[in-house]
């Protein structure tokens, strides 16, 4: 009888197909660690921040015309609403502020 083969740490990762849906991409990244993908050379860090900085500058001159829907737990929604009420602003405004702040931080990282 043959001994079972040990699983290789370099197991082939099946990448999402070109044009994969957001659901497929989300599922892929739920199952794979970004650091491992970087280590294996499957992903790479883009050091060019110029386009991100330009987009951040454009953001300030544009009206809020696009909508993004996300699903969060009911408790998280209640917490956001309470935090927004504390600041006397709408919940959507508070979340928009958080998103923009995180985008700014991400864009400025090396």
N, C-alpha and C positions, 0 to 999 in steps of 0.2 A: 504494500500500500504506500502511495506517495504522501509525503508530509505536505500539509497545506502551506501555500506560499504566504510569506509575510507581506502585509500591505506596504506598499512603497509610499514613502512620504512625498514622493514626487508624482503622485497620482495625477493623471491628466484631468484638467478642469474643463468641463464642457461650457464654452462661452455662449452667451445668448446670441441668437441669430441677428444679422444686420436688420435693422428696422423692427426690433423686438418692441413689444408694447411696454408701457410703464409697469404693468402688473408683472410681466416676465422679468423685467430688469429689477424690480423691487424684490421679487422672489430670489433672483440670483444673488443679490447683495445681502439678503437675509441669511442665505446659506453659506456665504463666503466672507472671510475676513479681509478687509482692505489692505492691511499690512502684509498679509500673506500673499495677496495678489501683487503687491509692489515688490516683495522679496523675490517672487518667481519671475518677475519681468513681464507679467501679464498687463499690469497697469503701470503708468509712470506719472510722476508729478510734473505738471506744466509750470515751469518757472516764469513764464511770461504773464505779467499782471497788467500790462498796458491796457488790454481790452476791458478787463474788469474795472479798472480805475475810470476808464472812459464811460462805461455803463453806469457806474455810481454817480458820476457827474451829470449824465443825462437824466437819471432818475429824478433829481431835484427839480427839473424843469418840466416834467411830464405829469399830466393828470392821472388819477387812479381810475383807469378804464378797464383793466383786465382783472378777472376774478380767478382765484385759486381756491378750490375746495379740498379740505383735508378731513380725515376722520380721526377723532380723539376720544378718549374715554369721557363719559358724562362728568365724572369728578373733575377732570382737567378743565372742562368747559366751565363748570361752576367756579373753579378756582380763578380762572382767567376773568370771568365776569366780576368776581369780588375784588380782584386786584385792580381791575379797570375802574370799578366804582370808587375805590379808595382814591384814585387819581382824578376822578370826575371826568373820565373820558369813556368813549365806547370801547367795548371789548375788541372789535375789529381794529380800531386805531392802535390799541396797546399791542396786539399781535403784529400789526404792520411795523410798529416801532421796533419790536424785538427782531423781526425778520431782517429789517434794514440794518440794524446794528450788527447782527451776526454776519450778514453779507459783507459789510464793511470790514469786519475783523478778518474774515476768510480771504477777502481780496488783498488785504495788506500782509498776510502771512508770506514768509519767504518760501 
